[in-house]
């Protein structure tokens, strides 16, 4: 699950890097985003299935996250279509992108609440760091979605730069969270607790 989240995050980071579109073309960038969204959905489905018998915050967080990944599947798939006018882009890409971002924000917030209930210790735990990184990443994805709303119609370079910058930032935060979930030596029980916090 963590490897899939990391792979999806890496795809979003790479696809939004400055100069990548000039290097490979917009079609290839669209494919990288779509592949990343499929990896997110695969990981989110695993996480949701792991929590399916728990009807608490973990279940809600992972279920809402899974729904968000499906919205990103739709938006990244539709964004691969060439020649969309501004109205079609808003309907097919921006709307599901915004819905996915809202789902990620809600899911990440619930994960933070769930993790804060795991311990009464005042210092930061690995789980709280993961949850915080994912909450920041979700916020960055939300800002990117809002910035991308202006790209097809007003189309300013600043809007595009903001969308790409915040997409890359969100991807980096999710990547950091995913890498922290990977087990380290004999800390398998800590990795299990950390998986509960992995909600982009």
C-alpha positions in Angstrom: 0.0 0.0 0.0 2.8 2.5 1.0 4.7 1.6 -2.2 1.6 2.4 -4.3 1.0 5.7 -2.5 4.7 6.5 -3.0 4.5 5.7 -6.7 1.4 7.7 -7.3 2.9 10.7 -5.4 6.1 10.5 -7.4 4.1 10.5 -10.7 2.3 13.7 -9.6 5.6 15.3 -8.6 7.4 14.4 -11.9 4.4 15.4 -14.1 4.2 18.9 -12.5 8.0 19.7 -12.7 8.9 22.7 -14.7 10.1 21.8 -18.2 8.7 18.2 -18.0 5.9 19.1 -20.5 8.4 20.6 -22.9 10.5 17.5 -22.6 7.9 14.8 -23.2 4.8 16.7 -24.5 1.4 17.3 -22.9 0.1 13.8 -23.9 2.8 12.0 -21.9 2.3 14.3 -18.9 -1.4 13.4 -18.9 -0.5 9.7 -19.0 1.9 10.2 -16.0 -0.9 11.9 -14.0 -3.4 9.2 -14.9 -1.0 6.4 -13.9 -0.3 8.2 -10.6 -4.1 8.5 -10.0 -4.5 4.7 -10.6 -1.8 4.0 -8.1 -3.5 6.3 -5.5 -6.8 4.5 -6.1 -5.2 1.0 -5.8 -3.5 2.0 -2.5 -6.6 3.7 -1.1 -8.7 0.7 -1.9 -6.3 -1.5 0.0 -6.4 0.9 2.9 -10.2 1.0 2.9 -10.5 -2.8 2.8 -8.1 -3.0 5.8 -10.5 -0.7 7.7 -13.8 -2.1 6.4 -14.7 -3.8 9.7 -13.9 -0.6 11.8 -16.8 1.8 11.7 -14.9 4.6 13.3 -12.7 7.5 12.0 -10.3 5.2 10.2 -13.2 3.7 8.2 -14.6 7.1 7.3 -11.2 8.6 6.5 -10.1 5.8 4.2 -13.6 5.6 2.5 -13.6 9.3 1.8 -10.0 9.2 0.6 -11.0 6.3 -1.8 -13.8 8.4 -3.2 -11.4 11.3 -3.7 -9.0 9.0 -5.7 -11.9 8.0 -8.0 -12.6 11.7 -8.7 -8.9 12.2 -9.5 -9.1 9.1 -11.8 -11.9 10.9 -13.7 -10.2 14.3 -13.9 -6.8 12.9 -14.9 -8.4 10.7 -17.6 -10.4 13.5 -19.0 -7.4 15.9 -19.0 -5.7 13.6 -21.4 -8.2 14.5 -24.1 -6.7 17.1 -26.5 -8.6 20.2 -27.6 -10.9 20.7 -24.6 -12.4 24.2 -24.6 -12.7 26.1 -21.4 -16.3 25.0 -20.7 -15.5 21.3 -21.3 -12.4 21.6 -19.2 -14.3 23.0 -16.3 -17.0 20.3 -16.5 -14.7 17.3 -17.1 -11.5 18.2 -15.3 -11.8 21.0 -12.8 -15.1 19.8 -11.1 -13.9 16.3 -10.3 -10.5 17.6 -9.4 -12.0 20.0 -6.9 -14.3 17.2 -5.5 -11.2 14.9 -5.2 -9.3 17.7 -3.3 -12.2 18.2 -0.9 -12.4 14.5 -0.2 -8.6 14.4 0.4 -8.9 17.4 2.8 -11.7 15.8 4.8 -10.0 12.4 4.8 -6.7 13.9 6.0 -8.4 15.9 8.7 -10.2 12.8 10.0 -6.9 10.9 9.9 -5.3 13.7 12.0 -8.1 13.4 14.5 -7.9 9.6 14.6 -4.1 9.7 15.2 -4.4 12.3 17.9 -6.6 9.9 19.7 -4.0 7.1 19.5 -1.8 8.6 22.1 -1.9 11.1 25.0 1.8 11.7 24.7 2.6 15.4 24.1 5.5 14.8 21.7 5.0 14.2 18.0 4.8 10.6 16.9 5.6 9.0 13.6 1.8 8.7 12.9 1.1 12.3 13.7 3.9 13.4 11.3 2.5 11.3 8.6 -1.0 12.6 9.1 0.2 16.2 9.2 2.2 15.7 6.0 -0.8 14.3 4.3 -3.0 17.2 5.5 -0.6 19.7 4.1 -0.4 17.7 0.9 -4.2 17.7 0.7 -4.3 21.5 1.2 -1.7 21.9 -1.6 -3.8 19.8 -3.9 -6.8 21.9 -3.1 -4.9 25.1 -4.0 -3.7 23.5 -7.2 -7.3 22.6 -8.1 -8.4 26.2 -7.6 -5.5 27.5 -9.6 -6.2 25.1 -12.4 -9.7 26.5 -12.7 -8.2 29.7 -14.3 -5.7 28.0 -16.5 -8.0 27.0 -19.5 -10.0 30.2 -19.6 -7.8 33.1 -18.4 -4.8 30.9 -19.1 -2.1 33.0 -17.3 1.3 31.7 -16.8 1.0 32.5 -13.1 -2.1 30.3 -12.8 -0.4 27.4 -14.5 2.8 27.9 -12.4 0.6 27.9 -9.2 -1.2 24.8 -10.2 2.0 23.0 -11.0 3.8 24.2 -7.9 1.1 23.2 -5.5 0.6 19.9 -7.2 4.3 19.2 -6.8 4.2 20.3 -3.2 1.2 18.1 -2.5 2.9 15.1 -4.2 6.1 15.6 -2.1 4.1 15.7 1.1 2.2 12.5 0.2 5.5 10.9 -0.9 7.1 11.8 2.5 4.1 10.3 4.3 4.1 7.1 2.2 7.9 6.6 2.8 7.4 7.0 6.6 4.8 4.2 6.5 7.4 1.7 5.1 8.5 -0.7 7.8 11.9 -0.1 9.3 13.6 -3.3 10.5 11.8 -4.6 13.6 9.4 -1.8 13.9 6.5 -3.7 12.2 4.0 -2.7 14.9 4.8 1.0 14.5 4.4 0.6 10.7 0.9 -0.9 11.4 0.0 2.1 13.4 1.5 4.4 10.8 -0.7 2.9 8.1 -3.8 4.3 9.9 -2.4 7.8 9.4 -1.8 7.4 5.7 -4.7 9.3 4.3 -3.8 11.8 1.6 
